[in-house]
Amino acid sequence: MVRALLFIVGTAALAGADGGAELYRRYCAPCHGISGRGDGPAAEALCPKPADLTASTLAVSELMRHIDGRRTVRAHGSAAMPVWGEVFEASLAGEPHRRRTALLHVQALADHVDRLRRGAMR
């Protein structure tokens, strides 16, 4: 019971605004760059090049589908980008509600990308 409660509290922290930024720095910034412009340190080695997320016109719900990647065969357009929903769910093996928690991570990332985009529009 205590372990489940600690897990839920930790997950809630990751799902917040700062949690989305932390997830982004850890999983997305190497390719998309800290500012989201597709200029991360790994970008030069990738083909196709990472998208400039600040130029995206996708709604947050659509961003979630692209980040999650599990609902269509190739939501990302190619196998170049990991299917983050599967990655997050696998990393939570043995934890209660791991699929829901993986979706919370995806939502936190989509919300952060939306904030990057809105910040770039100023």
N, C-alpha and C positions, 0 to 999 in steps of 0.2 A: 504494500500500500504506500509506504513512504517513498520507495523507489519510483513508483508510478507518478506520485505527486511531484517529486523533484524533476522527473522527466517532462511533465506537463508545464511546469514553471519555466524550465530551460527552453522548451519549445516556444512558449509564449514570448520569451525575450528575443529569440531569433526571428519571430514573425513580425516584430515591431519595426519601426522605421530604421533604427540603428542596426537591427538584425538583418534587414534587407541589404543595408550597405556592407555589412560584414560578409554576408554570403556573396554579394557581388564582387567584393575585393578578392575573396578566396577562389571563386569559381569562374567568374566572367572577365575580370580585369586583365588576366594574362593575355587574352585575345582581343577583347573589345576596348581595353584601356580604361584607366580610372575615370575619365570623363565620358566614356561610352562612344567615342568617335571611331572605333575600329583600329586604334593605333597602339594596342598593347605590345609588350615585348615579344610575344610569340607570333604576332600578326604577319610579319615578313615571311615566315616559314610556311604559312597556310595558303592553300588554294582550294576553294575560293577564299578571298580575303574576308575577314570578319566585317559584319555590317556596322555602319555608323548608326548606333542606336538612337542618337539624338535626332536623326532625320526620320525616324519611324513615325508612321501615321496610325499604327495599330492601337485599338482600344486595349485597356488593361486585360480584359478577358481574353482577347486574341493573343496578346503577349504571353499570357499564362499558357495558352495552348502550344505556342511555339517553344517556350522554355521547357514545359513538361515533356512534350514530344511523344507521349504514349498513345494519343488518341488517333493518330493517323500513321500510315506506314513511314513517311518521311516528312514530318512536320517542319523540319529544319531545311528542307530542300536538298540536303545531301547528308551523307554520313559524317561530314566533317565536324559537326557540333554534337557533343554527347546528348543523349536523351536524359535530361537532368531528372525527370520524374523517377526513372528507373535507378539512376545513380543515388539519389537521395533516399529512395525506399530501401535499396540494398544496404546503404550505410546505417540504416536504423533497424537492421535485422534483430529480432528478439525483443524489440520495444513495442509497447502497446500502441495501437492506432498508427502504425508506421506509414500506411498509405495516406491517411489524413494529414499526418505531420509532414510528409513529403510535399503534399499539395500546399500546405502553409508556407513551406520554404519557397515553392514556386511563386506563390502569391506575393511573398515579401520581395522576391527578386523583381517581379513585374512592377510592383509599386515603386521600387527603387529606380528601375529603368524609366518609368513615367516621370519621376522627379528629375532625373538627369535630362530628359527631353524638355521638360518645362523650364529647367534652369538654363538650358542652351538657347531657349527662345527669347530670353530677356535681352 
